Every structure is written in C-alpha cells, then in structure tokens.
Amino acid sequence: MTSPVENVKKKPRPLALSPSRAGDYQQCPLLYRFRAIDRLPEPKTVAQVKGTLVHAVLEYMHKLPREEREYPAMVKQLKPTWAQMCEEDAELKELVPEDELYDFLVDSRTLLRGYFEMENPQGFDATECEMYVDTVLPNGVPVRGFIDRVDTAPTGQVRVIDYKTGKKPKPQWSQQAQFQMLFYALVYWRMFNEIPAQLRLMYLKVNDSMFLNPSREQLEFFERDLGDLWAKIEMDGKAGHFRTKTSKLCGWCPHQSLCPEYGGVPPEYPGWPGSTAD
C-alpha cells in the first residue's frame, strides 16, 4: 500500500549553476536541459567511480592525525572504501566485476601515488574537505557545488584545491578547467568575504598542477559573465526551448538517442522549476 507521503508530488529542486552544468549549457543547451531539468539518468563510467574512490580516500586521509597520512596506509584504505561504496550502490559491482577489480585498484593506487609525489600531507592540516557551497550571488545567480579542499596558511591566506583524476587538458582546451577554478573562487569570496590567494587543480594522473591567483577585478568580470550565462538559461527555460549544438563531443553524449539532430525526440518538457536556492 502506498503511503500518503509517497503520493505527494515532490517539488522539483530549484536550479543552480555549478561548473558542470554551466559547461553543459556552453557545450549544448539541450544537454543542459536533459541533465539539469529533465534529470535523465546516465550510466556511470569506470573513470568516474575511480575518481570518486580516490577523492573519498583523500578526504579520509586529511581527517587523520598528520603522522598517519602515509601512502602505504592510504593504499590499504582503497579496498574498504570501495567495499563501502559498493554497499551503498550495488550497481558498482556490475560496473567493476571481480575479475577487473585488481586492475581497477592498481590504477587507483597510481593516482594516490601521484598525489603523494605532488605534496606532503603531513606538513599541513586542511581547513575543509568536500566543502558544500550553496548561495545566491549579488547579481541573482544561484550557485552550488563541492570544493575538494580548502587550506588556510599561517598568514591567513586561503588556498582552494581541486583533485583531477583524468588527463590534464592541452592549453587550447583548458578553458573549462579555468572556469571551474574561477567559479569556486568567486563563490568562496561571496560566501566568506575572502578572495582565495591561490587556486590549484592537481592532476594526479600526470603529477602536474594548474595554478591561478585570482584578483578582485577578475572575479567581478567572471561574475558578470555568469550573470549573462544564467540569463540565457532562464530565457530558454521559461520559453521551454533549448537549442541543440553539435560538436565532436556528440559521440560521447549519453542522450544522443533523444536528440533531434540524430532523429530523436526529447521527452515532454517538465517546465521551468525556478531558481530559488535551497
């Protein structure tokens, strides 16, 4: 028997911009609609869950006493963390079957080694790990997301860090990475009235980093650009029309079968859910 609570139609979650959803709209407005408004399910990839595993182990490590933050200990933590992930999501065992688990954990171990070769976690304490941010910017743009790590130097300067487990993009394809860095710097500034002194993307696979030292003027320009982007999304959302934009990336789109460019038909538009922050 269905409970009265289950019969109540849930209100759609108010929309907000994140680096991923902003990137979706810039890549293809219809893809943004499928992910942010229709919220269509997508299959997980091995690369995604590998990244989730490594992020989880690094988060766990930074909560330990400094002397316990050692590479061998974190390698040993991979298996129990993976087991916990599988307990919470049984589909992961199908994605990474037992006969492929060894290679999967070896790849994860290599990513952890990359981290330890890039910095010594015993030399500092993280201020925050997996920090959830959710606010509305002064120009009315709702924003949310997770910052992998925030450090505070003895001088009081703030550093924002994000771990990347994929390849480092070539310079001509680094715009999305820079967008993400500026996004979280802006959100942190508006929430805590402090501009991070340094932004760092750590590419664990290649032991390399991307650094940025944002200025107030740079963040103000970026905030204006976010406002323009959000205005376009709202206009499309209220009109119920999100155009398609084809590119080489279409071949990797999980919703190609629903795209009019490929003979598909999108689902019925559910309506614009609004943008009030949670």
C-alpha positions in Angstrom: 0.0 0.0 0.0 1.4 3.4 -1.0 1.8 5.8 1.9 0.2 9.3 1.8 3.8 10.7 1.7 4.6 8.8 -1.4 1.5 10.2 -3.1 2.6 13.8 -2.6 4.3 15.1 -5.7 7.7 16.4 -4.8 8.6 19.9 -5.9 11.5 20.0 -8.4 14.7 21.1 -6.8 15.4 24.7 -7.6 18.1 25.1 -10.2 21.5 26.5 -9.6 24.7 26.8 -11.6 27.7 24.6 -11.0 30.8 24.3 -13.1 29.5 21.1 -14.6 26.0 22.4 -15.5 27.5 25.7 -16.9 29.8 23.6 -19.0 26.8 21.5 -20.2 25.0 24.6 -21.4 28.0 26.0 -23.2 28.6 22.6 -24.9 24.9 22.2 -25.8 21.8 23.9 -24.3 19.7 20.7 -24.9 22.2 18.7 -22.9 21.8 21.1 -20.1 18.1 20.6 -20.2 18.4 16.8 -20.1 20.7 16.9 -17.1 19.5 19.9 -15.0 15.8 20.0 -15.8 14.7 16.5 -17.0 17.4 15.0 -14.8 17.6 12.0 -17.0 19.6 9.0 -15.6 23.0 8.3 -17.0 25.2 5.3 -16.7 28.3 5.6 -14.5 31.7 5.1 -16.1 34.7 3.3 -14.6 36.7 6.6 -14.8 34.0 8.4 -12.7 33.8 5.9 -9.9 37.6 5.6 -9.8 37.7 9.3 -9.3 35.1 9.1 -6.6 37.1 6.4 -4.8 40.3 8.3 -4.8 38.6 11.5 -3.7 37.0 9.6 -0.8 40.3 8.2 0.3 42.0 11.6 0.2 39.1 13.1 2.2 39.5 10.3 4.8 43.3 10.9 4.9 43.1 14.6 5.7 40.9 13.9 8.7 43.6 11.6 10.2 46.5 12.8 12.5 49.4 14.1 10.4 51.7 11.1 11.3 49.1 8.7 9.9 48.9 10.3 6.5 51.2 7.9 4.7 51.0 6.4 1.2 51.0 2.7 2.2 48.2 3.3 4.7 46.1 5.0 2.1 46.6 2.2 -0.4 45.3 -0.2 2.2 42.3 2.1 2.6 41.3 1.7 -1.1 39.6 -1.8 -0.6 37.5 -1.0 2.4 36.4 2.3 0.9 35.4 0.5 -2.3 33.5 -2.1 -0.3 31.6 0.7 1.4 30.8 2.4 -2.0 29.5 -1.0 -3.3 27.4 -1.4 -0.2 25.8 1.9 -0.9 25.4 1.3 -4.6 25.2 -2.4 -5.7 25.5 -1.4 -9.4 29.1 -0.6 -8.9 29.9 -4.4 -8.6 28.5 -4.8 -12.1 30.5 -1.8 -13.4 33.7 -3.2 -12.0 33.3 -7.0 -11.8 35.5 -9.1 -9.5 37.9 -10.1 -12.3 38.6 -6.5 -13.1 38.8 -5.2 -9.6 42.6 -5.8 -9.2 43.4 -3.6 -12.2 40.9 -1.0 -11.1 42.6 -0.8 -7.6 46.1 -0.7 -9.2 45.0 2.3 -11.3 43.6 4.0 -8.1 46.8 3.3 -6.3 48.7 5.0 -9.0 46.5 8.1 -8.7 47.2 8.1 -4.9 50.9 7.9 -5.6 50.6 10.9 -7.9 49.1 12.9 -5.0 51.9 12.0 -2.6 54.5 12.9 -5.2 52.9 16.3 -5.5 52.7 17.3 -1.9 53.3 16.1 1.7 50.1 15.9 3.6 52.0 15.6 6.9 53.1 19.2 6.6 49.7 20.9 6.9 46.1 20.5 8.0 43.2 21.0 5.6 40.6 23.6 6.8 37.8 21.9 4.9 37.4 18.8 2.7 34.5 18.2 0.3 33.1 21.6 1.3 29.5 22.1 0.1 28.8 25.7 -1.1 25.3 27.0 -1.9 24.4 30.6 -2.2 23.0 33.3 -4.5 25.4 35.8 -6.0 24.7 39.6 -5.7 23.6 39.6 -9.3 20.9 37.0 -8.5 22.7 33.9 -9.9 22.1 30.8 -7.7 25.3 28.7 -7.4 26.2 25.5 -5.7 28.8 22.8 -5.7 31.6 21.0 -3.7 35.1 22.3 -3.2 37.5 19.3 -2.7 39.7 21.1 -0.2 40.3 24.4 1.4 43.6 25.2 3.2 44.4 28.2 5.3 48.1 29.3 5.6 49.5 30.6 8.9 49.3 34.1 7.4 45.6 33.6 7.0 45.7 33.3 3.2 43.2 30.8 1.7 44.0 28.2 -1.0 41.3 26.3 -2.9 42.3 22.9 -4.2 40.6 20.5 -6.6 41.8 17.0 -7.5 41.6 15.8 -11.0 42.0 12.1 -11.8 41.8 12.4 -15.6 44.3 13.8 -18.1 45.5 17.4 -17.9 43.9 19.3 -20.9 46.1 20.8 -23.5 46.3 24.6 -23.3 43.7 25.1 -26.0 41.2 23.0 -24.1 41.9 24.4 -20.6 39.1 26.9 -20.6 36.7 24.6 -18.6 39.4 24.0 -16.0 40.0 27.7 -15.6 36.2 28.3 -15.5 35.9 25.8 -12.5 38.8 27.5 -10.7 37.3 31.0 -11.0 33.8 29.7 -10.2 34.8 28.3 -6.8 37.0 31.4 -6.1 34.0 33.6 -6.7 31.6 31.6 -4.6 34.1 31.4 -1.8 34.6 35.2 -1.9 30.9 35.9 -1.9 30.2 33.5 0.9 33.1 34.4 3.2 34.2 37.8 2.0 37.7 36.5 1.3 39.3 36.1 -2.1 41.4 32.9 -2.2 45.1 33.7 -2.6 45.6 30.7 -4.8 43.6 28.2 -6.8 45.1 24.8 -7.7 44.0 21.9 -9.8 46.0 18.8 -9.0 46.2 16.4 -12.0 47.1 13.2 -10.1 47.5 11.1 -13.2 50.4 13.2 -14.6 51.7 14.7 -11.3 51.1 18.2 -12.6 49.1 21.2 -11.4 47.3 24.3 -12.8 47.6 27.4 -10.7 45.7 30.6 -10.7 45.9 33.7 -8.4 42.6 35.5 -8.9 42.2 39.2 -8.5 39.0 41.1 -7.4 38.7 42.6 -10.9 39.0 39.2 -12.5 36.3 37.7 -10.3 34.0 40.7 -10.9 34.3 40.2 -14.6 33.7 36.5 -14.2 30.6 37.2 -12.0 29.2 39.4 -14.8 29.8 36.6 -17.3 28.0 34.1 -15.1 25.1 36.6 -14.9 24.9 36.7 -18.7 25.0 32.9 -18.9 22.3 32.5 -16.3 20.1 35.0 -18.1 20.3 32.9 -21.3 19.4 29.7 -19.3 16.4 31.4 -17.7 15.2 32.7 -21.0 15.4 29.2 -22.6 13.9 27.6 -19.5 10.9 29.9 -19.4 10.4 29.6 -23.2 10.7 25.8 -22.9 13.2 25.7 -25.8 16.8 24.6 -25.5 18.6 24.5 -28.9 21.0 21.8 -30.0 24.6 22.5 -30.6 26.5 19.8 -32.4 30.3 19.1 -32.0 32.8 16.3 -31.8 31.5 15.7 -28.3 28.2 14.4 -29.5 29.6 11.0 -29.9 30.0 10.7 -26.2 26.6 12.1 -25.3 24.5 9.6 -23.3 21.3 11.2 -24.6 22.1 11.1 -28.3 19.0 8.9 -29.0 16.8 11.7 -27.7 18.4 14.4 -29.8 16.6 15.9 -32.8 19.9 16.2 -34.6 20.1 12.4 -34.6 16.4 11.7 -35.3 15.4 11.5 -31.6 12.5 13.1 -29.8 13.1 14.8 -26.4 10.8 13.9 -23.5 7.9 16.2 -22.8 9.2 19.4 -21.2 8.5 19.3 -17.5 8.5 23.1 -17.1 10.9 25.6 -15.6 11.5 24.8 -11.9 12.7 28.2 -10.9 16.0 29.3 -9.4 15.5 30.0 -5.7 18.4 28.5 -3.7 17.6 25.7 -1.3 
